[in-house]
Amino acid sequence: MVLRVKRHAAMYCRLSKDPDGNMLGIARQEEDCRALAAQKGWLITQTFVDDDVSAYIPGMRPAYEAMLVAIKERVVNAVVVYDEDRLVRHPFELESFFILCEAVGLTDLASVAGDSDLSNPDDQLMLRVKGAVAKKSSDDSSRRYKRMHRQIAEMGRWSGGPRPYGYVRVRTSLDPKSRDAKLEVVPEEAKIILEAAERVQAGETLFSICSDLAARRVPTVRQATWRTPTLKGILTGPTPAGKRPYHGEVLRDADWPAIIDESTHRRLRLLLLNKDRSGERRARVFLLSARCGLCGAKLVGQRRETGVRTYVCLGGVGGSGCGRLACVAEPLEALVVEATMIRLDTPALARALAGVDGAGGGRTDDGLTEELMAAEAKLAELAEMWANDEIGRTEWTLARKPVEARRDAAQRRLDGSVRRTASAHWEGKAGALRAAWPEMNIDQRRAVLGAVIERVVVRPTKVRGRFDPERVDVVWRA
């Protein structure tokens, strides 16, 4: 006797929460669904599982979407679930499911709670009622869940999830069912964060730092290669500063120790979230920012067909200069580097730079960052007042100009402080920079040069066949 299969069914199982990842809840659902299918004489030909996936946010269940494709392609002609609320949690999703099943002629939906004929209006009504109840239950759970996490945030505690770089999650309860935990510092990772913070403040790019960390085989939390958004997120995020965020808002000091002090963190945010850094070059091969001595345009680094690096004033289409000047890069860079090393060996330079940086009242970095943040907040307030029709465009424009002037002045002083950081380590220490130079990458070298050089001007040469040092003017910041 041949047993005739009545239906080729898709089995769908879903578990919203599976923090341990053992899929025991999924296994129970599968066991009951297979028993139900066997009882009906259905053959389960497709199995779809969304483990640790909530149905509260539509479109976030890959297995469910794959099942819909299988139904649309008529690979299956029945569906088995443990309970209807495992299938959908939103009324509009249920209606979409009805429309799809009607289009392909699928009418059989089986669950442990009972069977449904999808072509029967009464059964559809009952499924809609169950769906509405499930949606209300989800909304209630979501509200309680959000309130719980808000309370945890207000207490300054860690609420779980993947561990942040620099910290490890440590259980605070002996109860195996308890999820209470706190964060403790991982010393090796904290050193990397502090190193990166110092290098950023010295003017080095995120790309340069990430490349160095990758070359040293320093892993991320996920044991992956460092990327600039990852490092930027760590250095500007609230967690390493010992702050407890909630939905992007810092609520209070956290109950875990800070790796980066508050002043440094504010400074990093101003440096790394500055929109002017968005166009930062990923990789540099030219050391200088030089100007044309004829027209004042910025010289562009190019390689000739022979491979020789050259600084060129570009004219014509795509250029902003006169196009009448070029200089081989290697001797020019060597001259400027040597001049910088001699300059930094002079103890008087440190006093001169300190005098320049102290101009304008000798503001500390903390004072500059606070002034800059206050100006940004004032501009946002003015924009909101204009958007709400509390002030007119003319009033907004007039009020904005002095605030923007204060912001730009504070930003310039802060930029000067960053340059000062890049050179401070080498000032007045005879031979220190010369000894370290071979091990420095190009971004570190550019940061040191930019700290003491205001501009390099290259004039036309009067000597043919060799490099003429007299054609180069180095204008120092102090």
C-alpha positions as CSV (number, residue, x, y, z in Angstrom):
1,M,0.0,0.0,0.0
2,V,1.4,3.4,-1.0
3,L,0.8,6.3,1.4
4,R,-0.3,9.3,-0.6
5,V,1.1,12.6,0.6
6,K,-1.7,15.1,1.0
7,R,0.4,18.3,1.2
8,H,4.0,19.4,0.7
9,A,4.3,21.8,3.6
10,A,6.6,24.6,4.7
11,M,7.4,24.6,8.4
12,Y,8.1,28.0,9.9
13,C,9.6,28.4,13.4
14,R,10.5,31.6,15.2
15,L,11.9,32.4,18.7
16,S,12.1,36.1,19.6
17,K,14.7,35.7,22.4
18,D,17.5,33.2,22.4
19,P,20.4,34.8,24.4
20,D,22.3,31.6,24.9
21,G,22.0,30.6,21.2
22,N,21.1,27.0,22.1
23,M,17.9,26.9,20.0
24,L,16.1,24.7,22.5
25,G,12.9,26.7,22.0
26,I,13.2,26.2,18.2
27,A,13.8,22.5,18.7
28,R,10.6,22.2,20.7
29,Q,8.6,24.0,18.0
30,E,10.1,21.8,15.3
31,E,9.3,18.6,17.2
32,D,5.6,19.6,17.7
33,C,5.2,20.8,14.1
34,R,6.7,17.6,12.6
35,A,4.4,15.5,14.8
36,L,1.4,17.6,13.7
37,A,2.4,17.2,10.0
38,A,2.8,13.5,10.3
39,Q,-0.6,13.2,11.9
40,K,-2.1,15.0,8.9
41,G,-0.1,13.0,6.4
42,W,1.7,16.1,5.2
43,L,5.3,16.0,4.1
44,I,7.5,18.9,5.3
45,T,9.7,19.7,2.3
46,Q,10.9,23.2,3.4
47,T,12.0,24.3,6.9
48,F,12.4,28.0,7.7
49,V,13.8,29.2,11.1
50,D,14.2,32.7,12.5
51,D,16.1,32.2,15.8
52,D,16.5,35.1,18.2
53,V,14.5,37.3,15.8
54,S,11.6,39.5,16.8
55,A,8.6,39.9,14.5
56,Y,7.9,43.4,16.0
57,I,10.0,45.1,13.3
58,P,8.6,44.2,9.8
59,G,11.1,43.1,7.1
60,M,13.7,41.9,9.6
61,R,13.1,38.1,9.3
62,P,15.1,36.5,6.5
63,A,13.7,33.0,6.9
64,Y,10.1,34.3,6.8
65,E,10.8,36.3,3.6
66,A,12.4,33.1,2.1
67,M,9.2,31.2,3.0
68,L,7.1,33.8,1.2
69,V,9.3,33.2,-1.9
70,A,8.7,29.5,-1.7
71,I,5.0,30.0,-1.5
72,K,5.0,32.4,-4.4
73,E,7.0,29.9,-6.5
74,R,4.5,27.2,-5.5
75,V,7.2,25.0,-4.0
76,V,4.9,24.3,-1.1
77,N,1.1,24.2,-0.8
78,A,0.6,24.3,2.9
79,V,2.2,26.0,6.0
80,V,2.8,24.5,9.5
81,V,3.6,26.7,12.5
82,Y,3.6,26.1,16.2
83,D,1.2,29.0,16.8
84,E,-0.2,31.7,14.5
85,D,1.6,34.5,16.5
86,R,4.9,32.9,15.4
87,L,3.9,33.7,11.8
88,V,3.1,37.4,12.0
89,R,2.8,40.2,14.6
90,H,1.4,43.0,12.4
91,P,-2.1,43.1,10.9
92,F,-0.8,44.5,7.5
93,E,1.7,41.5,7.3
94,L,-1.2,39.1,7.9
95,E,-3.2,40.8,5.1
96,S,-0.2,40.5,2.8
97,F,0.1,36.8,3.7
98,F,-3.6,36.3,2.8
99,I,-3.2,38.0,-0.6
100,L,-0.2,35.9,-1.5
101,C,-1.8,32.6,-0.5
102,E,-5.0,33.5,-2.4
103,A,-2.9,34.3,-5.5
104,V,-1.2,30.9,-5.5
105,G,-4.2,28.8,-4.2
106,L,-2.6,27.9,-0.8
107,T,-5.4,27.4,1.7
108,D,-4.1,25.2,4.5
109,L,-2.5,26.7,7.6
110,A,-1.9,24.2,10.5
111,S,-0.8,25.0,14.0
112,V,-0.8,23.2,17.3
113,A,-3.7,25.4,18.4
114,G,-5.8,24.4,15.4
115,D,-6.2,24.5,11.6
116,S,-7.2,27.4,9.5
117,D,-8.7,27.4,6.0
118,L,-7.3,30.6,4.4
119,S,-10.0,30.6,1.8
120,N,-12.7,30.8,4.5
121,P,-13.7,34.3,5.6
122,D,-14.6,33.1,9.1
123,D,-11.2,31.5,9.6
124,Q,-9.6,34.7,8.2
125,L,-11.6,36.8,10.8
126,M,-10.3,34.6,13.6
127,L,-6.8,34.9,12.5
128,R,-7.2,38.7,12.3
129,V,-8.6,38.7,15.9
130,K,-5.6,36.6,17.0
131,G,-3.3,38.9,15.2
132,A,-4.7,42.0,16.8
133,V,-4.3,40.4,20.2
134,A,-0.7,39.4,19.4
135,K,0.0,42.9,18.2
136,K,-1.4,44.3,21.5
137,S,0.8,41.8,23.4
138,S,3.9,42.9,21.4
139,D,3.2,46.6,22.1
140,D,2.8,45.9,25.8
141,S,6.0,43.9,25.9
142,S,7.8,46.6,23.9
143,R,6.7,49.3,26.3
144,R,7.8,47.3,29.3
145,Y,11.1,46.5,27.6
146,K,11.8,50.1,26.8
147,R,10.9,51.2,30.3
148,M,13.2,48.6,31.8
149,H,16.1,49.7,29.6
150,R,15.5,53.3,30.3
151,Q,15.6,52.6,34.0
152,I,18.9,50.6,33.6
153,A,20.3,53.6,31.7
154,E,19.2,56.0,34.3
155,M,21.1,53.9,36.9
156,G,24.2,54.1,34.7
157,R,24.4,50.3,34.3
158,W,25.3,48.3,31.2
159,S,22.2,46.7,29.6
160,G,23.8,44.0,27.6
161,G,24.6,43.3,24.0
162,P,28.0,42.9,22.3
163,R,30.8,44.0,24.5
164,P,32.3,47.4,23.6
165,Y,36.0,47.5,22.7
166,G,38.1,48.2,25.8
167,Y,35.8,46.4,28.1
168,V,34.7,42.9,29.1
169,R,31.3,41.9,30.5
170,V,31.5,40.3,34.0
171,R,28.6,38.7,35.7
172,T,27.6,40.2,39.0
173,S,25.3,37.4,40.2
174,L,25.8,33.7,41.0
175,D,22.3,33.0,39.8
176,P,22.7,31.3,36.3
177,K,19.3,32.8,35.3
178,S,20.4,36.3,36.1
179,R,21.6,38.6,33.3
180,D,23.0,41.2,35.7
181,A,26.5,42.2,34.6
182,K,29.0,45.1,34.6
183,L,31.8,46.2,32.4
184,E,35.5,46.0,33.4
185,V,38.4,47.5,31.5
186,V,40.6,45.2,29.3
187,P,44.1,46.8,29.9
188,E,45.5,45.8,26.5
189,E,42.6,47.2,24.6
190,A,42.5,50.4,26.8
191,K,46.1,51.0,25.8
192,I,45.1,50.8,22.1
193,I,42.3,53.4,22.7
194,L,44.6,55.8,24.5
195,E,47.3,55.4,21.8
196,A,44.8,56.1,19.0
197,A,43.4,59.1,21.0
198,E,46.9,60.6,21.3
199,R,47.7,60.0,17.7
200,V,44.5,61.7,16.5
201,Q,45.2,64.7,18.7
202,A,48.7,64.9,17.2
203,G,47.1,65.3,13.7
204,E,47.4,61.7,12.4
205,T,44.5,60.4,10.2
206,L,42.2,57.6,11.2
207,F,43.1,55.7,8.1
208,S,46.8,55.9,9.0
209,I,46.1,54.6,12.5
210,C,43.9,51.8,11.3
211,S,46.5,50.7,8.8
212,D,49.1,50.6,11.5
213,L,46.8,48.5,13.8
214,A,46.1,46.1,11.0
215,A,49.9,45.8,10.3
216,R,50.5,45.0,14.0
217,R,47.6,42.4,13.8
218,V,45.7,44.2,16.6
219,P,42.1,42.7,16.4
220,T,38.8,44.4,16.9
221,V,36.1,42.9,19.2
222,R,34.9,40.8,16.3
223,Q,38.5,39.8,15.4
224,A,38.2,41.8,12.2
225,T,40.5,44.3,10.5
226,W,40.3,47.9,11.7
227,R,38.2,50.3,9.6
228,T,38.0,54.1,10.1
229,P,34.3,54.1,11.0
230,T,35.0,51.5,13.7
231,L,37.8,53.5,15.3
232,K,35.9,56.8,14.9
233,G,32.9,55.3,16.7
234,I,35.0,54.1,19.6
235,L,36.9,57.4,20.1
236,T,33.8,59.6,19.8
237,G,31.3,57.3,21.5
238,P,30.3,57.8,25.2
239,T,31.3,54.3,26.5
240,P,35.1,54.8,26.7
241,A,34.4,58.2,28.4
242,G,32.5,56.5,31.2
243,K,29.1,57.9,30.1
244,R,25.8,56.0,29.9
245,P,23.9,56.8,26.7
246,Y,20.3,56.0,25.9
247,H,19.0,56.4,22.3
248,G,21.9,58.8,21.5
249,E,21.4,60.9,24.6
250,V,24.0,60.8,27.5
251,L,22.0,60.4,30.7
252,R,24.7,60.3,33.4
253,D,28.1,58.9,34.4
254,A,28.2,55.2,33.9
255,D,29.0,52.6,36.6
256,W,32.0,51.4,34.6
257,P,35.4,53.1,34.7
258,A,36.3,55.6,32.0
259,I,39.3,55.0,29.7
260,I,39.4,58.5,28.1
261,D,39.0,61.5,30.4
262,E,36.2,63.9,29.7
263,S,38.3,66.7,28.4
264,T,40.1,64.5,25.9
265,H,36.8,63.0,24.8
266,R,35.3,66.4,24.1
267,R,38.4,67.3,22.1
268,L,38.2,64.0,20.1
269,R,34.6,64.6,19.2
270,L,35.3,68.1,18.0
271,L,38.3,66.8,15.9
272,L,36.7,63.7,14.5
273,L,33.1,64.9,14.0
274,N,34.3,68.1,12.3
275,K,32.7,68.1,8.8
276,D,36.0,69.4,7.3
277,R,37.5,65.9,7.9
278,S,34.9,64.2,5.7
279,G,37.1,64.7,2.7
280,E,40.2,63.4,4.4
281,R,42.4,61.5,1.9
282,R,42.7,57.8,2.6
283,A,46.4,57.4,1.7
284,R,49.1,60.0,1.1
285,V,52.4,59.7,-0.8
286,F,53.3,63.4,-0.8
287,L,54.7,65.0,2.3
288,L,54.2,68.7,1.8
289,S,51.4,71.2,1.3
290,A,53.3,73.7,-1.0
291,R,52.3,76.8,-2.9
292,C,53.3,78.1,-6.4
293,G,55.6,81.1,-6.1
294,L,54.1,82.6,-9.3
295,C,50.3,82.5,-8.8
296,G,49.9,81.2,-5.2
297,A,47.9,78.1,-6.2
298,K,48.4,74.9,-4.2
299,L,50.8,72.6,-5.8
300,V,49.5,69.1,-6.7
301,G,51.5,65.9,-6.3
302,Q,51.9,63.9,-9.5
303,R,54.1,61.0,-10.7
304,R,55.8,61.3,-14.1
305,E,55.9,58.4,-16.5
306,T,59.3,57.6,-15.2
307,G,57.9,57.2,-11.7
308,V,59.5,60.4,-10.3
309,R,57.3,62.2,-7.8
310,T,56.8,65.9,-8.7
311,Y,54.9,68.9,-7.3
312,V,53.1,70.7,-10.1
313,C,51.1,73.9,-10.5
314,L,48.1,72.7,-12.5
315,G,46.6,75.0,-15.1
316,G,43.9,74.7,-17.7
317,V,40.9,72.4,-17.4
318,G,40.8,70.8,-13.9
319,G,43.5,73.1,-12.5
320,S,43.3,76.4,-10.6
321,G,46.9,77.5,-11.1
322,C,49.1,79.0,-13.8
323,G,50.5,75.7,-15.0
324,R,54.0,77.2,-15.3
325,L,55.9,75.6,-12.4
326,A,57.0,72.1,-11.3
327,C,59.5,70.8,-8.8
328,V,60.9,67.3,-8.2
329,A,59.5,66.1,-4.8
330,E,62.5,64.2,-3.2
331,P,65.0,67.1,-2.9
332,L,62.3,69.6,-2.0
333,E,61.0,67.4,0.8
334,A,64.5,66.6,2.0
335,L,65.3,70.3,2.3
336,V,62.1,71.1,4.2
337,V,62.5,68.1,6.6
338,E,66.1,69.0,7.4
339,A,65.1,72.7,8.0
340,T,62.3,71.5,10.4
341,M,64.6,69.2,12.4
342,I,67.1,72.1,12.9
343,R,64.2,74.4,13.8
344,L,62.8,72.0,16.4
345,D,66.2,71.5,18.0
346,T,66.1,75.2,18.9
347,P,64.8,75.6,22.5
348,A,63.6,79.1,21.7
349,L,61.0,77.6,19.4
350,A,59.0,76.1,22.2
351,R,58.8,79.5,23.9
352,A,57.8,81.1,20.6
353,L,55.0,78.6,19.9
354,A,53.7,78.8,23.4
355,G,53.4,82.6,23.0
356,V,51.5,82.1,19.7
357,D,49.1,79.5,21.2
358,G,48.6,81.6,24.3
359,A,47.3,84.6,22.2
360,G,43.8,85.5,23.0
361,G,43.8,85.1,26.7
362,G,45.7,81.8,27.1
363,R,42.6,79.7,26.8
364,T,43.0,76.0,27.8
365,D,41.8,73.3,25.5
366,D,38.9,72.8,27.9
367,G,37.9,76.4,27.5
368,L,38.1,76.2,23.7
369,T,36.0,73.1,23.5
370,E,33.4,74.5,25.8
371,E,33.3,77.8,23.8
372,L,33.0,75.8,20.5
373,M,30.2,73.6,21.9
374,A,28.4,76.6,23.2
375,A,28.5,78.3,19.9
376,E,27.3,75.2,18.1
377,A,24.4,74.9,20.5
378,K,23.5,78.6,20.0
379,L,23.5,78.2,16.2
380,A,21.2,75.2,16.6
381,E,18.9,77.2,18.9
382,L,18.7,80.0,16.3
383,A,17.9,77.6,13.5
384,E,15.1,76.1,15.6
385,M,13.7,79.6,16.4
386,W,13.7,80.4,12.7
387,A,12.1,77.1,11.8
388,N,9.3,77.8,14.4
389,D,8.7,81.3,13.0
390,E,9.8,82.9,16.2
391,I,12.3,85.1,14.3
392,G,12.5,86.2,10.7
393,R,15.3,85.4,8.2
394,T,16.9,88.9,8.7
395,E,17.0,88.5,12.5
396,W,18.3,84.9,12.1
397,T,21.1,86.1,9.7
398,L,22.1,89.0,11.9
399,A,22.2,86.9,15.1
400,R,24.0,84.0,13.4
401,K,27.0,86.0,12.1
402,P,28.7,86.9,15.5
403,V,28.1,83.4,16.8
404,E,29.7,81.9,13.7
405,A,32.6,84.2,14.1
406,R,33.1,83.0,17.8
407,R,32.8,79.4,16.6
408,D,35.3,79.8,13.8
409,A,37.8,81.6,16.1
410,A,37.6,78.9,18.7
411,Q,38.0,76.3,16.0
412,R,41.1,78.0,14.7
413,R,42.6,78.2,18.2
414,L,41.8,74.5,18.8
415,D,43.4,73.6,15.5
416,G,46.5,75.5,16.6
417,S,46.5,73.5,19.8
418,V,46.3,70.3,17.8
419,R,49.3,71.4,15.8
420,R,51.1,72.3,19.0
421,T,50.5,68.7,20.3
422,A,52.1,67.2,17.1
423,S,55.4,69.1,17.6
424,A,55.6,69.5,21.4
425,H,57.3,66.1,22.0
426,W,60.2,67.1,19.8
427,E,60.8,70.7,20.7
428,G,64.2,71.5,22.2
429,K,65.3,67.9,22.2
430,A,68.4,67.8,20.0
431,G,68.3,64.9,17.5
432,A,65.1,63.4,18.9
433,L,63.0,63.9,15.8
434,R,65.9,62.9,13.5
435,A,66.2,59.6,15.3
436,A,62.5,58.8,15.2
437,W,61.8,60.0,11.7
438,P,62.6,56.7,9.8
439,E,60.0,54.9,11.9
440,M,57.2,57.5,11.5
441,N,54.5,57.1,8.8
442,I,53.7,59.9,6.4
443,D,50.7,61.2,8.4
444,Q,52.8,61.5,11.5
445,R,55.5,63.3,9.5
446,R,52.9,65.6,7.9
447,A,51.5,66.4,11.4
448,V,54.9,67.5,12.7
449,L,55.7,69.6,9.6
450,G,52.3,71.2,9.8
451,A,52.8,72.1,13.4
452,V,55.7,74.4,12.8
453,I,55.4,75.4,9.1
454,E,52.7,77.8,8.0
455,R,53.5,77.4,4.2
456,V,56.1,76.3,1.8
457,V,56.5,78.5,-1.3
458,V,58.3,77.2,-4.4
459,R,59.5,79.8,-7.0
460,P,60.7,79.2,-10.5
461,T,64.3,77.9,-10.7
462,K,67.3,79.9,-12.0
463,V,69.5,76.9,-12.1
464,R,69.2,74.2,-14.8
465,G,70.0,70.5,-14.3
466,R,70.0,70.4,-10.5
467,F,67.9,71.3,-7.5
468,D,68.2,74.9,-6.3
469,P,67.5,75.4,-2.6
470,E,67.2,79.2,-3.1
471,R,63.9,78.7,-4.9
472,V,62.2,77.5,-1.7
473,D,60.8,79.7,1.1
474,V,59.7,78.1,4.3
475,V,57.4,80.3,6.4
476,W,57.4,79.2,10.0
477,R,54.4,79.5,12.4
478,A,56.7,81.1,15.0
